[in-house]
Amino acid sequence: MKLDGKLHWGLAALVVAGNMIGSGVYLLPATLATTGSSSLVGWVVAAIGAVTLALVFAALGRTLPNADGLPGFAERGLGRFFGFQTTLAFWAAALIGNVAVAVAATGYLGFFFPALKTPVGATLCNLALIWLVTGAYVLGVRTAARFAAITLIIGLAPIVVAIVAGAVSFDPEVFAASWSPSGEPLTKTVPASLAVIFWAFLGVESAAVLSQRVKDPAHDVGRASIAGVSLAAVIYIAASAAVFGVIPAAVLAQSTSPYADLIARVFGASVAGVAAACAVVKATGTLGGWVMMAGETARAGAEHGYLPKGFGQGGRATRATPLLGGAIMSIAAVLSSQQTLGGQFGLLIGVTSVLTLSVYAVCCVSLLRTARTRRDKTVAVIGLIFSVAAVAAAAPGYILPTLGFVAMVSGAWFLWLRRPSVDPTQA
């Protein structure tokens, strides 16, 4: 296909789905074991919210075509203070989320090396993975990008095989018994699970970047957004139902490799081993890609005057940027250590999701202020309601770190020399 060719909305939808389906989903069944199979209701609610937010970013892409990503959307609609906060929030979310991806990789490595299931072994493995991919980024962006790209297709194999295994051995009694392990009603368990579930939908803003690649941006971006999110949701729901229909929730809560454990029960340990290896490869590749994204976010922030110039010079991230990111991720990996990898993973993705949903809420407000049509304003309001509701329903342990971060960043802004906006194209 020619580079200047235009994408049909169906192909664009596959790109959206591919960008969203990442390695983090590999540990989500274990994290959601306390919610049980009723978490499927949360998946549906999160999918509806994700579709709405995808449409928000598509509208922002049309309304503010020259904005530089999410920080640009925030700055154009609400001013530099929110552009500054959005930049740092995205950088922090990328770093914390990276630790969660490392935890997912460690979980599946534990299928081969049981010692990694212990808190000490898991922490050491997390640190090794973090610095492995940080080293790849230090060698160059191209090295990190190739490393991430090679692992894309490989990582989908465990999910597909798990869905097949679940279909073959699905037990309605096991599924029903796991509906709500705590005995609490859906009105309490589903809202509390949204922040964790939405981790799998992070990246819905990627639809906006397709506006210059599709045949009819005014219509095709919205279609691609809805179809892409819907496809990802179907895969997520099918995989989650498969796990809860075979493995009891109490057993699932202790698992470090849910899909591999499911496949082992149905097809045997040898097939499960291949699936676990694929999950490790995908998780490591995703980690490499997002370490690169964290570094590039810091570089862009430096070029726009939001971070010290040492984070980026001449359109390139300095070597100190990934090293500082690696140090921050290492600290987060140690401080977030839990008795189980599922517990650590849940904490990390909960904080990341709340932080990112807060940024999404800011972007919704920006669209509300800049939208030219009533339809876009309506989408902005619905997206804002979902983002705020998902954050409000999250566990206090997820919200408090975000509030502390916002307070710290706000204080830094008022102590900062608030310089005029910097246009990197004119620097």
C-alpha positions in Angstrom: 0.0 0.0 0.0 1.3 3.5 -0.9 2.2 5.7 2.0 0.0 8.5 0.7 -3.0 6.1 0.2 -6.2 6.7 2.2 -7.6 4.1 4.6 -11.1 2.6 4.4 -12.8 3.1 7.8 -12.8 -0.7 8.3 -9.1 -0.9 8.1 -8.8 2.1 10.3 -10.9 0.4 12.8 -8.4 -2.5 12.9 -5.7 0.0 13.6 -7.6 1.5 16.5 -8.3 -1.9 18.0 -4.7 -2.9 17.6 -3.5 0.2 19.4 -5.8 -0.5 22.4 -5.3 -4.3 22.8 -2.0 -4.3 24.8 -0.3 -6.6 27.2 -2.0 -5.3 30.3 -5.1 -7.4 29.6 -3.1 -10.6 30.5 -3.4 -10.1 34.2 -6.8 -8.4 34.4 -8.8 -11.6 35.0 -6.8 -12.2 38.2 -7.2 -8.5 39.2 -11.0 -8.7 38.7 -11.4 -12.0 40.5 -12.8 -10.2 43.6 -15.5 -8.6 41.4 -16.1 -12.0 39.7 -17.8 -12.8 36.5 -20.1 -9.9 37.0 -17.2 -7.8 35.8 -18.5 -8.5 32.3 -21.1 -5.8 33.0 -18.3 -3.4 33.8 -16.7 -4.3 30.5 -19.8 -3.3 28.6 -20.1 0.0 30.5 -16.4 0.8 30.0 -16.8 0.0 26.2 -19.6 2.5 25.9 -17.5 5.1 27.7 -14.5 4.3 25.5 -16.6 4.8 22.3 -17.8 8.2 23.6 -14.2 9.3 24.4 -13.0 8.1 21.0 -15.6 10.4 19.5 -14.4 13.2 21.7 -10.8 12.9 20.4 -12.1 12.6 16.9 -14.0 15.8 17.3 -10.9 17.5 18.9 -8.8 16.4 15.9 -11.3 18.1 13.6 -11.7 21.2 15.7 -8.0 21.7 16.6 -6.1 20.0 13.8 -2.8 21.7 14.6 -2.8 20.9 18.3 0.2 18.8 19.5 -1.6 15.8 21.0 -3.5 15.8 24.3 -1.4 18.5 26.0 -2.1 20.6 22.9 -5.8 20.0 23.1 -5.8 21.1 26.7 -3.7 24.2 26.1 -5.8 25.4 23.1 -9.0 25.1 25.0 -8.1 25.9 28.6 -4.7 27.6 28.6 -1.1 26.7 29.4 -1.8 25.7 33.0 -3.8 22.8 31.9 -1.4 22.0 29.1 1.4 21.8 31.7 -0.6 19.5 33.9 -1.7 17.3 31.0 1.9 16.9 29.9 3.1 15.9 33.4 0.1 13.7 34.0 0.6 11.8 30.8 4.3 11.4 31.5 3.5 10.1 35.0 0.7 7.8 33.7 3.1 6.3 31.1 5.8 5.6 33.7 3.4 4.1 36.3 1.7 2.1 33.5 5.0 0.8 32.4 5.6 -0.7 35.8 2.2 -2.5 35.5 3.3 -3.9 32.1 6.5 -5.1 33.6 4.4 -6.8 36.4 2.3 -8.5 33.7 5.5 -9.9 32.0 6.8 -11.1 35.3 3.5 -12.8 36.0 3.8 -15.0 32.9 7.5 -15.6 33.5 6.4 -17.0 36.8 4.7 -19.8 34.8 8.2 -21.0 34.0 10.1 -19.8 37.2 7.9 -20.1 40.3 10.4 -18.1 42.4 9.2 -15.0 40.5 5.8 -15.4 42.2 7.3 -14.3 45.5 7.4 -10.5 46.3 11.2 -10.3 46.3 11.6 -12.4 43.1 8.9 -10.4 41.3 10.4 -7.1 42.3 13.9 -8.1 41.0 12.4 -9.3 37.8 10.4 -6.1 37.3 13.5 -4.1 37.8 15.4 -6.2 35.3 12.7 -5.8 32.7 12.5 -2.1 33.2 16.2 -1.5 32.7 16.4 -3.9 29.8 13.9 -1.9 27.8 15.3 1.4 29.1 18.7 0.4 27.7 17.1 -0.3 24.4 15.7 3.2 24.4 19.1 4.7 25.3 20.5 3.0 22.2 18.0 4.9 20.1 14.3 5.4 19.4 14.5 3.2 16.3 15.8 0.2 18.3 12.9 0.6 20.9 10.3 1.0 18.1 11.5 -2.1 16.2 11.5 -4.1 19.4 7.9 -3.1 20.1 6.7 -3.7 16.6 8.1 -7.2 16.3 6.1 -8.4 19.3 2.7 -7.1 18.2 1.1 -10.1 16.5 2.8 -12.7 18.8 1.1 -11.3 21.9 -2.4 -11.8 20.6 -2.0 -15.6 20.4 -2.6 -16.4 24.1 -5.9 -14.4 24.1 -7.2 -16.1 21.0 -6.2 -19.6 22.2 -7.8 -18.8 25.7 -11.1 -17.9 24.0 -11.1 -21.2 22.1 -10.2 -23.1 25.3 -13.0 -21.3 27.2 -15.5 -22.1 24.5 -14.5 -25.8 24.6 -14.7 -26.2 28.4 -17.1 -23.4 29.5 -18.9 -24.5 32.7 -22.1 -22.4 33.5 -22.0 -23.5 37.1 -18.4 -22.2 37.6 -19.4 -18.9 35.9 -22.5 -18.5 38.0 -20.6 -19.3 41.3 -18.1 -16.6 40.5 -20.7 -13.9 39.7 -20.1 -11.9 42.9 -17.7 -13.5 45.3 -18.2 -10.8 47.9 -22.0 -11.1 47.7 -22.4 -7.4 47.1 -24.9 -6.0 44.5 -23.8 -4.9 41.0 -24.5 -1.3 41.8 -21.5 -1.5 44.1 -19.1 -3.9 42.4 -19.4 -2.7 38.8 -18.7 1.0 39.4 -15.7 0.1 41.6 -14.3 -2.0 38.9 -14.5 0.6 36.1 -11.1 2.3 36.8 -9.4 -1.1 36.6 -11.3 -2.3 33.5 -10.7 1.0 31.7 -7.0 0.3 31.7 -7.6 -2.0 28.7 -9.2 0.9 26.8 -6.5 3.4 27.4 -5.4 4.7 24.0 -8.8 5.6 22.7 -7.4 8.9 21.7 -5.4 7.2 19.0 -8.5 7.5 16.7 -7.8 11.2 16.4 -4.5 10.6 14.6 -6.3 8.8 11.8 -8.1 11.9 10.6 -5.4 12.6 7.9 -5.3 8.9 6.8 -8.9 8.0 6.2 -10.9 8.7 3.0 -13.6 10.8 4.7 -12.5 12.2 8.1 -15.8 13.8 8.9 -17.5 10.4 8.9 -14.8 7.7 8.8 -13.0 8.7 12.0 -16.2 8.2 14.0 -17.0 4.9 12.3 -13.5 3.6 12.9 -13.6 4.7 16.5 -16.9 2.9 17.2 -15.9 -0.2 15.3 -12.4 -0.4 16.7 -13.5 0.0 20.3 -16.3 -2.5 19.8 -13.9 -5.1 18.3 -11.6 -4.7 21.3 -14.5 -4.9 23.7 -15.7 -8.2 22.1 -12.2 -9.7 22.4 -12.0 -8.5 26.1 -15.4 -9.8 27.0 -15.0 -13.1 25.3 -11.6 -13.7 26.9 -12.9 -12.7 30.4 -16.0 -14.9 30.1 -13.7 -17.8 29.0 -11.6 -17.5 32.1 -14.4 -17.1 34.6 -16.3 -20.0 32.9 -13.4 -22.4 33.6 -11.4 -21.2 36.6 -13.2 -20.4 39.9 -12.8 -16.9 41.1 -11.0 -18.0 44.3 -8.4 -19.8 42.3 -8.1 -17.1 39.7 -7.3 -14.5 42.4 -4.0 -16.3 43.1 -3.0 -16.7 39.5 0.0 -14.9 37.9 -0.8 -16.1 34.4 -4.6 -16.5 34.0 -4.8 -17.3 30.3 -1.9 -19.8 30.5 -3.6 -21.5 33.5 -6.8 -21.7 31.5 -5.1 -23.1 28.4 -3.2 -25.6 30.6 -6.5 -26.9 32.0 -7.9 -27.5 28.6 -5.0 -28.2 26.2 -2.2 -29.2 28.5 1.0 -27.6 29.9 2.9 -27.6 26.7 0.4 -25.4 24.8 0.1 -23.2 27.9 3.9 -22.8 27.9 3.8 -21.5 24.4 1.0 -19.1 25.2 2.9 -17.9 28.3 6.0 -17.3 26.3 4.0 -15.2 23.7 2.6 -13.2 26.6 6.0 -12.5 27.9 7.3 -11.4 24.5 4.3 -9.1 24.0 4.5 -7.6 27.4 8.2 -6.9 27.0 7.6 -5.3 23.6 4.8 -3.2 24.9 7.0 -2.1 27.8 9.7 -1.0 25.3 7.2 1.0 23.3 5.8 2.8 26.2 9.2 3.6 27.7 9.9 5.3 24.4 6.5 7.1 24.6 7.3 8.3 28.1 10.7 9.7 26.9 9.1 11.4 23.9 6.4 12.9 26.1 9.1 14.4 28.3 11.0 15.7 25.3 7.9 17.3 23.8 7.2 18.9 27.2 10.7 20.4 27.3 10.3 21.8 23.8 7.0 23.5 24.8 8.5 25.0 28.0 6.7 22.6 30.4 9.9 20.8 31.5 13.5 21.9 31.8 15.4 22.1 28.5 17.6 19.2 29.6 14.8 16.7 28.8 15.0 17.5 25.1 17.3 19.3 22.7 17.1 19.8 19.0 14.0 17.6 18.6 15.6 14.7 20.4 15.4 13.3 23.9 18.6 13.5 25.8 20.2 10.4 27.3 19.3 11.6 30.8 15.6 11.4 30.0 15.2 7.6 29.8 17.6 7.1 32.6 15.5 9.4 34.9 12.4 7.6 33.7 14.0 4.2 34.5 14.9 5.5 38.0 11.3 6.7 38.6 9.9 3.4 37.4 12.2 1.5 39.6 11.1 3.4 42.7 7.4 2.8 41.7 8.1 -0.9 41.2 9.6 -1.2 44.7 7.0 0.9 46.5 4.0 -0.8 44.9 5.2 -4.3 45.7 2.3 -6.5 47.0 1.9 -10.1 48.3 0.6 -11.1 44.9 1.4 -9.9 41.4 -2.4 -9.5 40.8 -2.6 -7.1 43.8 0.4 -5.0 42.6 -1.0 -5.0 39.0 -4.4 -3.8 40.2 -2.9 -0.9 42.3 -0.7 0.3 39.4 -3.4 0.2 36.7 -5.9 1.7 39.0 -3.7 4.8 39.6 -2.8 5.0 35.9 -6.4 4.8 34.8 -7.6 7.4 37.3 -4.8 9.7 36.2 -5.5 9.2 32.5 -9.3 9.5 32.9 -8.7 12.9 34.7 -6.7 14.0 31.6 -9.6 12.8 29.4 -12.0 14.8 31.4 -9.9 17.9 30.8 -9.9 17.2 27.1 -13.7 16.9 27.2 -14.0 20.3 28.8 -11.6 21.7 26.1 -13.9 20.3 23.4 -16.9 21.8 25.1 -15.3 25.2 24.9 -14.0 24.9 21.3 -16.6 22.8 19.6 -18.5 24.3 16.7 -21.4 22.0 16.5 -24.1 21.0 19.0 -23.3 17.3 18.3 -19.7 17.7 19.4 -20.7 19.6 22.5 -23.1 16.8 23.4 -20.4 14.2 22.9 -18.1 16.3 25.1 -20.7 16.4 27.9 -21.3 12.7 27.8 -17.5 11.9 27.8 -17.0 14.3 30.7 -19.8 12.6 32.7 -18.3 9.2 32.1 -14.7 10.3 33.0 -15.8 12.0 36.2 -18.1 9.1 37.2 -15.4 6.5 36.6 -12.9 8.4 38.7 -15.4 9.1 41.5 -16.3 5.4 41.7 -12.7 4.3 41.9 -11.2 3.0 45.2 -9.7 5.7 47.4 -6.3 4.0 47.0 -6.4 5.0 43.3 -7.8 8.5 43.8 -5.5 9.7 46.6 -2.2 9.4 44.6 -3.8 11.3 41.7 -5.0 14.1 44.0 -1.5 14.3 45.5 0.0 14.5 42.0 -2.4 17.3 41.0 -1.6 19.2 44.1 2.2 18.8 43.6 2.0 19.8 39.9 -0.2 22.8 40.6 2.3 24.0 43.2 5.1 23.5 40.8 3.3 25.6 38.2 2.9 28.6 40.5 6.5 28.4 41.5 7.6 28.0 37.9 8.6 31.0 35.8 5.5 31.0 33.5 7.1 31.6 30.2 5.2 32.3 27.0 4.2 29.3 24.9 7.0 27.8 22.8 6.4 26.7 19.3 8.9 23.8 18.6 8.6 24.4 14.9 10.0 27.9 15.4 12.5 27.2 18.0 
